Every structure is written in C-alpha cells, then in structure tokens.
C-alpha cells in the first residue's frame, strides 16, 4: 500500500504542467508550507527521496493520524500570513517541509488526488484531480522550494495540497 502512495504522488508530479515559478512576484501575503516527515522511516516505507530534511514524525505516526477524527497530521499544514489580498496581488509560497506539496486553488474543499490518503479520511477527490493538466501551478519541492500564485478573480479562494488534502487555507481576494 505504501508503494501505491508514492506511485500516486509521483504520477501527480509527472502529470503537472509546470512547476511554480522560482522567482516570486511581489506578494500580497505569503504561505509557509510545513511538514515534519522523518526521512528514514518515510523513505523506507515509500521509497528513496520521498522525504528530506530532519523531521521527527515517523511514517507510522503519520499513518496513525489518517482518520476522520484527527483528519491528518497537524504538522502537515499551511501557515498563511494574512487572509486577504487585493486583486492582482500574488501569494508567495515557500515549502519549509521535507516532502513535495501543492498549493492549489480549488472550487471547494475536498479530497486530494491520492486515494490512499483520501480513503482513511472519508474524502473524495476534488474535481480538479480529474484533469491533471488543469492543476493550478504544480509541485513545490521540499526544503525551500518556492512558488507564486496570483488569483485572477475576486472572492474567497480555497487552497489545498492535492497530495495531503487536510492542508487547507482560504484567501479572500478583494
């Protein structure tokens, strides 16, 4: 089962149209992506290169939190510095975690694109998973990977990690 999680994540990465830009435009606010994957156990369970860095949450501890009550490990999260921006402003995204993530604008919160992580949480994939070419942005690499998102419409924008769907944030565009 663990190999399937990696395969699904790698397929998601391979099907993404383009990575987030490494040169972020002037941000209206910023998002830090965080996780605490412990490399030895994650890489042993899923495969080499799954996790980098010096996180302390083992793979078994991570799996233990995949249930409707805990709703995923709270160490996997978005930290948003501001909840609103003006139309035309960008959001700078920095991945401080040890795993790859997305910061994807979706119509409504739901599950991500990795069934093995959705099923224990009781989630179904968001419609954006049906067409990988439509994924906003792309994969943000671990340990300092960066990107920029610039919403093009006013209103509340819902962002999730399409790999770890409990990672969620709302940003209001005025």
Secondary structure, 3 states (H helix, E strand, C coil): CHHHHHHHHHHHHHHCCCCCCCCCCCEEEEEEEECCECHHHHHHHCCCCCCCCCCCECHHHHHHCCCCCCCCCCCCEEEECCCEECCCCEEEEEECCCCCECCEEECCCCECCCHHHHHHHCCCECHHHHCHHHCCCCCECCCCEEEEECCCCCEEEEEECCCCCCCEEEEEEC
